[in-house]
Amino acid sequence: MSTLHLFSAAGVVARPAALRLAARRLSGLGFEVTLDASALARRQRFAGDDATRLAALHRVAGAAPSVALASRGGYGLTRLLDALDWPLLARSVERGTRWVGHSDLTALQLGLLAHGGARSWAGPLALEDFGRADEDGGLDDVTVDCFREAMSGELEALGFRTEAGFDGLDRRGTLWGGNLTVLLSLLGTPHWPRVKGGILFLEDVNEHPYRVERMLLQLLQAGVIGAQKAVVLGAFSGWKPSPLDRGYTLRSAIARLREQTAVPVLTGLPFGHVPTKVSLPVGAKARLVVDGRDVLIGW
């Protein structure tokens, strides 16, 4: 049986019952679940003070479970990056630990990639995906199946539909990325992975399209996008239109980026702050192939 540790390294768990529900559901999927000692700690908006959350990460890394699944994102991991014992985390990966999450967990995942190239998994969070109440939609079958296959080592590829215009595209490179806001906050720091010739995937939540465009243009102007083989956009959810938009949408922001770069920018990846999400191996060597509007990413 695979061991799975639930830990909190970023935002506070406001609803402990939801985390316990996630633990029961994960146990029902066949995992031997352990709740970290400080998973329910509280300090302002954080899951405990910085020292508590840092100790939790080091404790989980030392235990090296099969799966280290974050309770939630929010904010807090970038506070810890300079103090993290990266060799300890890398050793946990060597011993078989799959660090899983998205949103604020992007900071940890990209840090692992930057400090030695250790792989991790962009995927579900305990509260958002396994702790969702039945009346709010409960478990998503695609998310659960993809996660279970990824954690067992069976998942080797995923497919989705994109816009027309990319038929025949075939690119190989390191698969990397995550939450756009968090990713951009690492640019220029020691925790930024200098990936060239990669396949960069991005998502975000509660960011109006003009903010998304501004961040994408910063990546472009910093030379990041131009150094990639392809960019793949997931969900950009939770934003509200403004009366000032006057027809400006997320499609407008993407169109602006495409005007500025020859790097193919695909949409449609089922990943982000949405109920249905795939699991993606951050740091894996991958191949992206488009047939018509069907995209396959394999590793």
N, C-alpha and C positions, 0 to 999 in steps of 0.2 A: 504494500500500500504506500502511495506517495505521501510524504509529509508536507503539510502546508501551514506556514505561519502567517497570521494576520498581524500587521504592524501599522502604527500611525507615525508618520514622519513630517506631516504638514499640518493641515487644518484639523480643528477639534472635531471629534465625533459628537455631534449634538444629540443624536438619538441612539443610545447604546443598544436599545432593543433591535434596531435595524442591523447592527453589526452582529448581534447574537443570531438573528435570523439568517444572515449571510453565512455564519459559521455552520448552522444546522444544514443549510442547503448544500454547502460545499462538502460536508460530511456525507450527505446523501448521494453525492456524485462519486464517492469512493476515496476522498482524501482524509488523511488523519490530521485533523485541524487543531492547531494550538493558537490561542490568543495571547499575544505578547503582553507582558506584565504591565506595560504602560500604554497599552492601546487606547484606553479610555481616559488618559490623563488630560487635564485642562489647565491652560494658562492663557488668559485673554482669548484670542481667536485661534490659538494653536493647541495641538495635542501635547501639552506639557511645554515647559521651557526648553530652550535650545539644548541644554545639557541632557535633559530627559530624552528628547527625540534623537539626539546623536547617540546616546547610549543604546537606544532601542535598535538603531540600524546596526551598530557594532555587535549587539547581542544576537540579532538574527543572523548576521554574517558569520559569527562564530559558531552558531548552531548548524549552519549550512543545510536548511531544509530543502526538499525537492523544489518547493515553490515558496517564494516570499511575496505575498500579495498585499499591496497597500490598501488600507481601509478607505482612504479618500485622497483627493488632491487639495485644492485650495491654495494656500501659500505657506511657505516655511522652509522648503528644502534649500533654496539658495542661501539661506542664513547659515547652513551647515557645511557647504561645499569645501570651504577652506580648512575645516577641521576634520573632515572625514578621513578615515584610514583606508585609502583607496587600495593598497595592497591586500588588506584584509577582505574587502569586498570582492576583489578580483579572485582571491583564493576560494571564496565561497562559490563563485561561478565555475572555477576549475573543478570543484567538488560536486558540481551538478545543480547548484541553485539557479532557478529561473526567477529573476526579479521582474515583477509584473505590475503594470499600472499605466495611467496616462495623466494628462493635465500637468499638475506640478511635478509629477514623477519624471517628467521629461528631463528635469535638471539632473536627477540621479542617473538616468539612462545615458544621457550624453556625457556626463562626467565619467562613467564607466568606460565609455568608448574613447574618451580623450586620454584617460589615465591608463593606458595599456591595451585598449582594444577589446575589453570584455563585452560579451554580448548580453543583452537583456531582452525583455518582451514588452512592447507597447500593446496594452490590452485592457481588459476590464478592471474596475475597482470593486472592492468588496461591497461598499454601501450602495453605490450608484447602480450596480449591475446585479449583485446577488442579494442585496438587502432591500430591493424595491418591493413594496407591498403589493399584494395581489390586486387590490383595487386601483393601483397605479400602473398596472401592466404586468407585474411579476417578472419572472425570468424570461429572457428572450432566448428562443431556441438556437438561433444562429450564433449568438454570442457565447452561449454555454457550450455548444458543440465545438466551435472553433477553439475556445479556450482549453477544453478537455483534450482535444487532439494535439494542440500545441504543447501542452504540458506533458503529454505522454511521448512526445517526439514523433508522432505520426503525421503532423501537419507539415507539408512540404510546398504548398502553393495555395493561392487564393485567386478568385476571379471576381470581376465586377464589370459593369457597363459604363462607358464613358461617352463623351460627345463624338460626333462624326468628325473625320478629318485626320485621324491618326492611324488609319489602316496600314499595316505593314511595319509599324514601328517596332524595333528590336533593340533593346538597350541592356547592358550589363553593368553592375556596379554595386558598391556597398549600400545597403538599405539603411537609411537613418532618418531621423526627424522627430516629430512629436508636436506638442502644442506650440504654435507660432510665437505667442507672447513670451513664453518661458525660454524657448530656443533663442530668441533674439536677445534676451537678457544676458545670455552667456557669451555673446559675441565680444571678442577682445579680452576675455578672461582666460586663465589657465585651464578652465573646464570646457573650453570650446574644442570639439573634435574637428580637426582640419581635414575634412573629407573632400577629395577631388575625384571626379568621375563617378559620383554616387547617384543613387536614386533617392531623392529627398521627398518625404511625405509630411504634410502639414495639416493641422486642424486648429480650431479655436472656438470659444464660446463667449457670448456677451460682448462681442467686438463688432461695431458697425463696419460696413464695407469700406468706408473711407479710412478707418484705422487699419483694417486688413491690408488695403492697398499701400498705405504708408509703410507698414512693416515689410511687406513684400519688396517694395522699392528699396528699402534700406538693405535688405539681403542682396538685391540686385546690384546696388551701388557699391556695396562692400566686396563685390566679386564672388559672392557665395553661389548665387544661382548660375552664373556663367560657368562655374567650375563643375556643374553637375551634368549628368547624362539625361536626366529627366526630373521633373517636379510633379508630384501627385498630390492633389488636394482632396482632403476628406470633408467632413461636415464643418460648416461655420454657422453654428446655431445660436439661438437665444437673443439675437439682436432685434432692435425695433426700428422701423423706418422713421425718418424725420420728414416734416413738411418741406424742409430745405432740399431734399434729395432730387425732386423734380425729374424722376426717371432714372436716377443713379442707383444702381443695385450692385450686388456682389458680382454679377456678370460683367458689369462695367469695370470693376476693379481688376478682374481676371483679364479682361480684354486689354486693359492698359498695360499689364505686365507682359502679355504676349506680344504687344507692339514693340517692347523694349528688348526682347531677347529671342535668340534662335533656339533656345532650349525648349523642348516640348513641355507644355504645362497641361496635364490631364486633370479631369475632375471625376467625381463619382466614387472615390474610395469610401467604403462603408466603415468609417472610423471617426471617432471624436466623441463629443458630449451628446450622444444619441443612443437610444436603446439597443439598436443593432450595430455591433462592431466586431471586426475581425481582430485577430492577434497577429502582431508583426514582429519579426526578430530584428531588433535594432543591432546593427553591426554585421549582419549576415551578408555574404556575397549573393546577389540576387540577379535574376533576369526578368525583364519586363517585355512582354510581347503583346501586340495588339492585332486582332483579327477582326476586321470590320469595326464594330464598336465594343467588342469583347476584349477585356484586358485580363491577362494572366501574369501574376507575379509569383515566381518560384524561387526556391533557394535550396 
